[in-house]
Amino acid sequence: MKDQVLWRKTGRIAAILADRLGIDIERAFDILYNSHEYELLANPESGLQLLSDEYIITDLMRELETSIPPQS
């Protein structure tokens, strides 16, 4: 059951990410799967699976903003 919850939540988050960034879903999954946020999401002990998709996407967007080097 937990795997199904994670699978559906991951799909929804990737879809939101793709929409927000204007990218295709495959790229969104790549970004999500390589994020620290996904490490927490995949760990049931973190409790992140219980939080809303919007909360998770907000944290993911914040993570992405901090990982992009400033342009000169």
MOPAC internal coordinates of N, CA, C and O (Angstrom, degrees):
PM7 1SCF
backbone

  N    0.0000 0     0.00 0     0.00 0    0    0    0
  C    1.4486 1     0.00 0     0.00 0    1    0    0
  C    1.5253 1   111.22 1     0.00 0    2    1    0
  O    1.2310 1   120.43 1   136.73 1    3    2    1
  N    1.3222 1   116.78 1   -43.27 1    3    2    1
  C    1.4563 1   120.41 1  -178.76 1    5    3    2
  C    1.5234 1   111.36 1   -61.44 1    6    5    3
  O    1.2310 1   120.50 1   141.62 1    7    6    5
  N    1.3397 1   116.65 1   -38.38 1    7    6    5
  C    1.4629 1   119.90 1   179.02 1    9    7    6
  C    1.5250 1   111.24 1   -63.59 1   10    9    7
  O    1.2310 1   120.32 1   141.94 1   11   10    9
  N    1.3231 1   116.98 1   -38.06 1   11   10    9
  C    1.4654 1   120.48 1   179.00 1   13   11   10
  C    1.5217 1   111.08 1   -66.77 1   14   13   11
  O    1.2310 1   120.37 1   140.88 1   15   14   13
  N    1.3166 1   116.90 1   -39.12 1   15   14   13
  C    1.4640 1   121.17 1   177.99 1   17   15   14
  C    1.5242 1   109.39 1   -63.08 1   18   17   15
  O    1.2310 1   120.24 1   132.88 1   19   18   17
  N    1.3276 1   117.15 1   -47.12 1   19   18   17
  C    1.4642 1   121.19 1   179.41 1   21   19   18
  C    1.5233 1   110.65 1   -62.61 1   22   21   19
  O    1.2310 1   120.26 1   137.81 1   23   22   21
  N    1.3342 1   117.10 1   -42.19 1   23   22   21
  C    1.4606 1   121.60 1  -178.91 1   25   23   22
  C    1.5277 1   111.08 1   -60.86 1   26   25   23
  O    1.2310 1   120.36 1   133.19 1   27   26   25
  N    1.3243 1   116.92 1   -46.81 1   27   26   25
  C    1.4699 1   120.54 1   179.97 1   29   27   26
  C    1.5202 1   111.81 1   -67.93 1   30   29   27
  O    1.2310 1   120.39 1   137.37 1   31   30   29
  N    1.3233 1   116.86 1   -42.63 1   31   30   29
  C    1.4605 1   120.74 1  -179.60 1   33   31   30
  C    1.5279 1   109.89 1   -64.17 1   34   33   31
  O    1.2310 1   119.96 1   138.42 1   35   34   33
  N    1.3131 1   117.69 1   -41.58 1   35   34   33
  C    1.4596 1   121.70 1   178.78 1   37   35   34
  C    1.5257 1   110.44 1   -61.26 1   38   37   35
  O    1.2310 1   120.25 1   136.98 1   39   38   37
  N    1.3051 1   117.13 1   -43.02 1   39   38   37
  C    1.4663 1   121.02 1   178.41 1   41   39   38
  C    1.5144 1   112.52 1   -62.17 1   42   41   39
  O    1.2310 1   120.78 1   136.64 1   43   42   41
  N    1.3320 1   116.12 1   -43.36 1   43   42   41
  C    1.4682 1   119.60 1   178.92 1   45   43   42
  C    1.5217 1   111.50 1   -65.07 1   46   45   43
  O    1.2310 1   120.49 1   137.79 1   47   46   45
  N    1.3120 1   116.66 1   -42.21 1   47   46   45
  C    1.4612 1   120.43 1  -179.49 1   49   47   46
  C    1.5229 1   110.74 1   -65.97 1   50   49   47
  O    1.2310 1   120.07 1   138.20 1   51   50   49
  N    1.3322 1   117.46 1   -41.80 1   51   50   49
  C    1.4665 1   120.64 1   177.60 1   53   51   50
  C    1.5308 1   110.69 1   -62.31 1   54   53   51
  O    1.2310 1   120.18 1   140.43 1   55   54   53
  N    1.3218 1   117.27 1   -39.57 1   55   54   53
  C    1.4675 1   120.92 1   179.04 1   57   55   54
  C    1.5297 1   110.97 1   -64.42 1   58   57   55
  O    1.2310 1   120.29 1   137.18 1   59   58   57
  N    1.3224 1   117.05 1   -42.82 1   59   58   57
  C    1.4635 1   120.81 1   177.43 1   61   59   58
  C    1.5207 1   110.15 1   -63.85 1   62   61   59
  O    1.2310 1   120.41 1   135.68 1   63   62   61
  N    1.3278 1   116.82 1   -44.32 1   63   62   61
  C    1.4675 1   121.49 1   179.53 1   65   63   62
  C    1.5210 1   110.78 1   -60.02 1   66   65   63
  O    1.2310 1   120.41 1   134.59 1   67   66   65
  N    1.3235 1   116.83 1   -45.41 1   67   66   65
  C    1.4659 1   120.99 1   179.19 1   69   67   66
  C    1.5214 1   110.67 1   -59.21 1   70   69   67
  O    1.2310 1   120.86 1   137.03 1   71   70   69
  N    1.3226 1   115.96 1   -42.97 1   71   70   69
  C    1.4644 1   120.88 1   179.76 1   73   71   70
  C    1.5332 1   111.01 1   -65.02 1   74   73   71
  O    1.2310 1   120.54 1   133.07 1   75   74   73
  N    1.3137 1   116.58 1   -46.93 1   75   74   73
  C    1.4745 1   120.38 1  -177.09 1   77   75   74
  C    1.5178 1   112.71 1   -65.54 1   78   77   75
  O    1.2310 1   120.76 1   142.89 1   79   78   77
  N    1.3375 1   116.15 1   -37.11 1   79   78   77
  C    1.4661 1   119.92 1  -177.04 1   81   79   78
  C    1.5231 1   112.63 1   -93.62 1   82   81   79
  O    1.2310 1   120.04 1   171.75 1   83   82   81
  N    1.3172 1   117.53 1    -8.25 1   83   82   81
  C    1.4556 1   120.79 1  -178.57 1   85   83   82
  C    1.5160 1   112.98 1    66.16 1   86   85   83
  O    1.2310 1   120.86 1  -138.68 1   87   86   85
  N    1.3301 1   115.95 1    41.32 1   87   86   85
  C    1.4655 1   121.95 1  -178.88 1   89   87   86
  C    1.5175 1   108.61 1  -122.17 1   90   89   87
  O    1.2310 1   120.75 1   -10.28 1   91   90   89
  N    1.3420 1   116.18 1   169.72 1   91   90   89
  C    1.4624 1   118.42 1   178.36 1   93   91   90
  C    1.5331 1   109.84 1   -79.35 1   94   93   91
  O    1.2310 1   121.24 1   -17.49 1   95   94   93
  N    1.3129 1   115.24 1   162.51 1   95   94   93
  C    1.4616 1   121.24 1  -173.70 1   97   95   94
  C    1.5298 1   112.20 1   -64.16 1   98   97   95
  O    1.2310 1   120.07 1   145.87 1   99   98   97
  N    1.3246 1   117.47 1   -34.13 1   99   98   97
  C    1.4653 1   120.17 1   179.43 1  101   99   98
  C    1.5170 1   110.95 1   -63.05 1  102  101   99
  O    1.2310 1   120.71 1   137.23 1  103  102  101
  N    1.3392 1   116.25 1   -42.77 1  103  102  101
  C    1.4784 1   120.75 1   178.13 1  105  103  102
  C    1.5287 1   109.87 1   -65.53 1  106  105  103
  O    1.2310 1   120.44 1   141.06 1  107  106  105
  N    1.3181 1   116.77 1   -38.94 1  107  106  105
  C    1.4611 1   120.72 1   178.78 1  109  107  106
  C    1.5318 1   110.83 1   -62.51 1  110  109  107
  O    1.2310 1   120.28 1   137.25 1  111  110  109
  N    1.3297 1   117.07 1   -42.75 1  111  110  109
  C    1.4625 1   119.86 1   176.66 1  113  111  110
  C    1.5262 1   110.74 1   -62.45 1  114  113  111
  O    1.2310 1   120.05 1   138.76 1  115  114  113
  N    1.3194 1   117.50 1   -41.24 1  115  114  113
  C    1.4573 1   121.59 1   178.97 1  117  115  114
  C    1.5237 1   110.44 1   -59.64 1  118  117  115
  O    1.2310 1   120.62 1   132.65 1  119  118  117
  N    1.3182 1   116.41 1   -47.35 1  119  118  117
  C    1.4649 1   120.62 1   179.08 1  121  119  118
  C    1.5256 1   110.40 1   -61.83 1  122  121  119
  O    1.2310 1   120.82 1   133.44 1  123  122  121
  N    1.3287 1   116.04 1   -46.56 1  123  122  121
  C    1.4588 1   120.15 1  -178.52 1  125  123  122
  C    1.5227 1   111.44 1   -62.13 1  126  125  123
  O    1.2310 1   120.26 1   130.65 1  127  126  125
  N    1.3279 1   117.12 1   -49.35 1  127  126  125
  C    1.4637 1   120.38 1  -176.89 1  129  127  126
  C    1.5214 1   113.18 1   -63.99 1  130  129  127
  O    1.2310 1   119.82 1   157.45 1  131  130  129
  N    1.3283 1   117.94 1   -22.55 1  131  130  129
  C    1.4616 1   121.25 1  -179.87 1  133  131  130
  C    1.5261 1   112.87 1  -100.37 1  134  133  131
  O    1.2310 1   120.40 1  -162.75 1  135  134  133
  N    1.3128 1   116.84 1    17.25 1  135  134  133
  C    1.4589 1   120.75 1  -178.25 1  137  135  134
  C    1.5273 1   111.38 1  -102.85 1  138  137  135
  O    1.2310 1   121.62 1   -22.80 1  139  138  137
  N    1.3108 1   114.50 1   157.20 1  139  138  137
  C    1.4651 1   120.56 1   173.69 1  141  139  138
  C    1.5317 1   109.81 1   -65.77 1  142  141  139
  O    1.2310 1   120.87 1   145.71 1  143  142  141
  N    1.3204 1   115.94 1   -34.29 1  143  142  141
  C    1.4660 1   120.95 1   179.54 1  145  143  142
  C    1.5276 1   110.54 1   -58.88 1  146  145  143
  O    1.2310 1   119.98 1   141.15 1  147  146  145
  N    1.3380 1   117.65 1   -38.85 1  147  146  145
  C    1.4636 1   120.22 1   179.06 1  149  147  146
  C    1.5281 1   110.96 1   -69.42 1  150  149  147
  O    1.2310 1   120.39 1   144.34 1  151  150  149
  N    1.3278 1   116.85 1   -35.66 1  151  150  149
  C    1.4673 1   119.26 1   176.09 1  153  151  150
  C    1.5220 1   110.23 1   -57.09 1  154  153  151
  O    1.2310 1   120.91 1   136.70 1  155  154  153
  N    1.3311 1   115.86 1   -43.30 1  155  154  153
  C    1.4640 1   120.08 1   177.85 1  157  155  154
  C    1.5246 1   111.28 1   -68.56 1  158  157  155
  O    1.2310 1   120.68 1   138.75 1  159  158  157
  N    1.3113 1   116.30 1   -41.25 1  159  158  157
  C    1.4610 1   121.26 1  -179.15 1  161  159  158
  C    1.5237 1   110.93 1   -62.76 1  162  161  159
  O    1.2310 1   119.96 1   141.10 1  163  162  161
  N    1.3011 1   117.67 1   -38.90 1  163  162  161
  C    1.4632 1   122.37 1  -178.56 1  165  163  162
  C    1.5290 1   112.90 1   -74.41 1  166  165  163
  O    1.2310 1   120.70 1   165.52 1  167  166  165
  N    1.3243 1   116.26 1   -14.48 1  167  166  165
  C    1.4592 1   120.93 1   179.93 1  169  167  166
  C    1.5275 1   108.70 1   -97.04 1  170  169  167
  O    1.2310 1   119.62 1   -73.00 1  171  170  169
  N    1.3298 1   118.34 1   107.00 1  171  170  169
  C    1.4688 1   120.60 1  -177.17 1  173  171  170
  C    1.5293 1   113.10 1   -59.53 1  174  173  171
  O    1.2310 1   120.34 1   153.82 1  175  174  173
  N    1.3199 1   116.96 1   -26.18 1  175  174  173
  C    1.4630 1   120.27 1  -179.37 1  177  175  174
  C    1.5201 1   112.64 1   -69.87 1  178  177  175
  O    1.2310 1   120.03 1   160.79 1  179  178  177
  N    1.3398 1   117.55 1   -19.21 1  179  178  177
  C    1.4654 1   120.07 1   179.97 1  181  179  178
  C    1.5215 1   111.58 1   -72.60 1  182  181  179
  O    1.2310 1   120.22 1   155.58 1  183  182  181
  N    1.3346 1   117.19 1   -24.42 1  183  182  181
  C    1.4548 1   121.35 1  -178.97 1  185  183  182
  C    1.5193 1   113.81 1    80.53 1  186  185  183
  O    1.2310 1   119.93 1   178.92 1  187  186  185
  N    1.3227 1   117.74 1    -1.08 1  187  186  185
  C    1.4606 1   121.04 1  -176.90 1  189  187  186
  C    1.5282 1   112.04 1   -63.89 1  190  189  187
  O    1.2310 1   119.79 1   150.24 1  191  190  189
  N    1.3197 1   118.00 1   -29.76 1  191  190  189
  C    1.4661 1   121.33 1   179.00 1  193  191  190
  C    1.5221 1   111.77 1   -60.75 1  194  193  191
  O    1.2310 1   120.51 1   157.46 1  195  194  193
  N    1.3198 1   116.63 1   -22.54 1  195  194  193
  C    1.4569 1   120.55 1  -177.70 1  197  195  194
  C    1.5286 1   112.84 1   -85.87 1  198  197  195
  O    1.2310 1   120.21 1   167.44 1  199  198  197
  N    1.3251 1   117.21 1   -12.56 1  199  198  197
  C    1.4529 1   120.90 1  -177.71 1  201  199  198
  C    1.5237 1   110.99 1   -87.21 1  202  201  199
  O    1.2310 1   120.90 1   -17.07 1  203  202  201
  N    1.3067 1   115.88 1   162.93 1  203  202  201
  C    1.4640 1   120.52 1  -175.92 1  205  203  202
  C    1.5259 1   111.40 1   -68.20 1  206  205  203
  O    1.2310 1   121.40 1   -24.47 1  207  206  205
  N    1.3225 1   114.93 1   155.53 1  207  206  205
  C    1.4629 1   120.87 1   176.65 1  209  207  206
  C    1.5308 1   109.93 1   -59.16 1  210  209  207
  O    1.2310 1   120.55 1   139.56 1  211  210  209
  N    1.3224 1   116.56 1   -40.44 1  211  210  209
  C    1.4643 1   121.43 1  -178.65 1  213  211  210
  C    1.5301 1   111.25 1   -62.72 1  214  213  211
  O    1.2310 1   120.19 1   139.44 1  215  214  213
  N    1.3161 1   117.23 1   -40.56 1  215  214  213
  C    1.4640 1   121.24 1   177.46 1  217  215  214
  C    1.5288 1   109.72 1   -61.48 1  218  217  215
  O    1.2310 1   120.73 1   133.55 1  219  218  217
  N    1.3198 1   116.21 1   -46.45 1  219  218  217
  C    1.4616 1   121.14 1  -177.63 1  221  219  218
  C    1.5298 1   110.68 1   -65.85 1  222  221  219
  O    1.2310 1   119.96 1   136.65 1  223  222  221
  N    1.3299 1   117.68 1   -43.35 1  223  222  221
  C    1.4606 1   120.28 1  -179.11 1  225  223  222
  C    1.5251 1   110.50 1   -66.14 1  226  225  223
  O    1.2310 1   120.01 1   145.17 1  227  226  225
  N    1.3357 1   117.59 1   -34.83 1  227  226  225
  C    1.4643 1   120.67 1   176.89 1  229  227  226
  C    1.5223 1   110.32 1   -62.45 1  230  229  227
  O    1.2310 1   120.45 1   134.59 1  231  230  229
  N    1.3185 1   116.75 1   -45.41 1  231  230  229
  C    1.4645 1   120.22 1   177.16 1  233  231  230
  C    1.5195 1   111.78 1   -64.57 1  234  233  231
  O    1.2310 1   120.46 1   140.54 1  235  234  233
  N    1.3228 1   116.72 1   -39.46 1  235  234  233
  C    1.4619 1   120.67 1   179.20 1  237  235  234
  C    1.5318 1   110.76 1   -64.42 1  238  237  235
  O    1.2310 1   120.38 1   136.93 1  239  238  237
  N    1.3158 1   116.88 1   -43.07 1  239  238  237
  C    1.4682 1   120.30 1   178.59 1  241  239  238
  C    1.5320 1   110.21 1   -63.01 1  242  241  239
  O    1.2310 1   120.49 1   140.25 1  243  242  241
  N    1.3148 1   116.66 1   -39.75 1  243  242  241
  C    1.4679 1   120.80 1   177.05 1  245  243  242
  C    1.5304 1   110.12 1   -62.85 1  246  245  243
  O    1.2310 1   120.65 1   137.92 1  247  246  245
  N    1.3288 1   116.36 1   -42.08 1  247  246  245
  C    1.4683 1   120.41 1   177.79 1  249  247  246
  C    1.5306 1   110.32 1   -61.50 1  250  249  247
  O    1.2310 1   120.39 1   136.63 1  251  250  249
  N    1.3086 1   116.86 1   -43.37 1  251  250  249
  C    1.4677 1   120.69 1  -179.92 1  253  251  250
  C    1.5206 1   111.57 1   -64.84 1  254  253  251
  O    1.2310 1   120.33 1   140.02 1  255  254  253
  N    1.3165 1   116.98 1   -39.98 1  255  254  253
  C    1.4670 1   120.76 1   179.20 1  257  255  254
  C    1.5231 1   111.47 1   -62.61 1  258  257  255
  O    1.2310 1   120.23 1   141.52 1  259  258  257
  N    1.3117 1   117.17 1   -38.48 1  259  258  257
  C    1.4699 1   120.32 1  -178.45 1  261  259  258
  C    1.5294 1   112.36 1   -78.72 1  262  261  259
  O    1.2310 1   120.40 1   161.01 1  263  262  261
  N    1.3401 1   116.85 1   -18.99 1  263  262  261
  C    1.4648 1   119.04 1  -178.64 1  265  263  262
  C    1.5212 1   113.05 1   -91.14 1  266  265  263
  O    1.2310 1   120.50 1   170.26 1  267  266  265
  N    1.3195 1   116.65 1    -9.74 1  267  266  265
  C    1.4738 1   120.43 1   179.13 1  269  267  266
  C    1.5350 1   108.19 1   -85.95 1  270  269  267
  O    1.2310 1   120.40 1   -58.60 1  271  270  269
  N    1.3244 1   116.84 1   121.40 1  271  270  269
  C    1.4723 1   118.53 1  -179.19 1  273  271  270
  C    1.5257 1   110.63 1   -67.16 1  274  273  271
  O    1.2310 1   120.22 1   -36.75 1  275  274  273
  N    1.3263 1   117.19 1   143.25 1  275  274  273
  C    1.4758 1   119.46 1   178.37 1  277  275  274
  C    1.5112 1   111.39 1   -64.64 1  278  277  275
  O    1.2310 1   120.95 1   -35.30 1  279  278  277
  N    1.3279 1   115.79 1   144.70 1  279  278  277
  C    1.4642 1   120.52 1   178.64 1  281  279  278
  C    1.5259 1   109.48 1   -91.27 1  282  281  279
  O    1.2310 1   121.12 1   -37.36 1  283  282  281
  N    1.3174 1   115.46 1   142.64 1  283  282  281
  C    1.4739 1   118.57 1  -179.79 1  285  283  282
  C    1.4874 1   112.11 1  -100.80 1  286  285  283
  O    1.2310 1   120.10 1   180.00 1  287  286  285

